[in-house]
Amino acid sequence: MTMTTILANATLVLPERTQHGAIHFENGLISRIDDSAAIPAGAIDCEGDLVIPGLIELHTDNLERHIQPRPGVDWPHTPAIIAHDAELASVGITTVFDALRVGSLVSRERGAREYARQMADEILAARKAGVLRVNHLIHLRAEVCSETLTAELEKFGPEDSVGIVSLMDHTPGQRQFADLAQLRRYMRGKYGLTEEEFLAHVDIQTALGNRVRGAHEQAAVATAQHLGATLASHDDTTADHVAESAAHGATIAEFPTTTVAARTCAEHGIAVMMGAPNLIRGGSHSGNVAARDLANDNLLTILSSDYVPSSLLSGALILGEIWGDLARGIATVTRTPAEATGLADRGRLELGARADVVRVHRFGTSGAIRGTWVGGQRIA
């Protein structure tokens, strides 16, 4: 039996405009869109609420918060993954690329340890078992300034649903940590380092980054090609950084730190992703360029919730106000991330697309989710 769901009396956010009407979906796909004011028998009366495509999150650290809810507390991973998934569904995210770091510091007492392969296995197992509500893909964050990147990358294959590989280089003195004062506040605050320990860390990491950068960048680029994944850069700061990213084949720039870098990305046809928390808070917590400034300069293409899942929808609504174009704002969390990662079946309200759909009651620059559907099935 074919089951049809109808959302009527809605403000439909289409790819280029909004329209009052109704949307129908059946067998997991959008089957009809019309501008009728009628509310058919059996339809859900949306009372004028927004109906938008399901949100697509390309870079989120949210899973880490569930795995380690407090410093030193390692929560059981399967319930952490399920809780993370439920949180995403509750804020309208229907497709997520779970960001997992690859590249560890195994020789250091306080060094990051390998976890990505095990975590990916657990995410994929939960997905296969049908216990997850939203569509989960993998985003490998390749840490260039590490000791084990190449070996960890070799553990992933085309069967692992890796959709993004991002090149991260957190060597002190460049990119996100170009200002050592910012790095000092971060490291000493998080790990309680003395000044002497901090300076030793800077020296060791700088030497490591200089030694392995070339080989690790090549390994990450080769892995993205082997896995058929989108390549992203991270924290580009200068025009030279962007030129290097373009030469590697990157098509997404995650969180460029300066207007110069963002503008150079646009010149190279690289999509610029910024954090919704940056936009909502009015600036970067790391002292980098403000997302609002890039939006005003028409340099912002994609939003990411980064570390606050609920910020994705609010950020898109704010962009709609900045640009005076709600459809354009919503596109930064639906259509443009889908296009950037080759997900041609979603991110738009159009005939034949996946019925990943969200009903939103707008409240100022916030939105209350009143329903989330994935593949036509209501999941929140």
ABEGO torsion letter per residue (X at the ends): XBBBBBBBGBBBBBAABBBBEBBBBBGGBBABBBABABBBBGBBBAGGBBBBBBBBBABBAAAAAAABABBGBBBBAAAAAAAAAAAAAAAGBABBBBBBBBEBBAABAABBBBAAAAAAAAAAAAAAAGABABBBBBBBBBBABBAAAAAAAAABBAAAGBABBBBBBABBGBEAAABAAAAAAAAAAAAGBBAAAAAAAAAAAAAAAAAAAAAAAAAAAAAAAAAGBBBBBBGBABAAAAAAAAAAGBABBBGBABAAAAAAAAAAGBBBBBBAAAAAAGEBAAGBBBAAAAAAAGABABBBAGABAAAAAAAAAAAAAAAGBAAAAAAAABAAAAAAAGBAABGBBBBGBBBBBBBBBBBEABBBBAEBBBGGBBAX
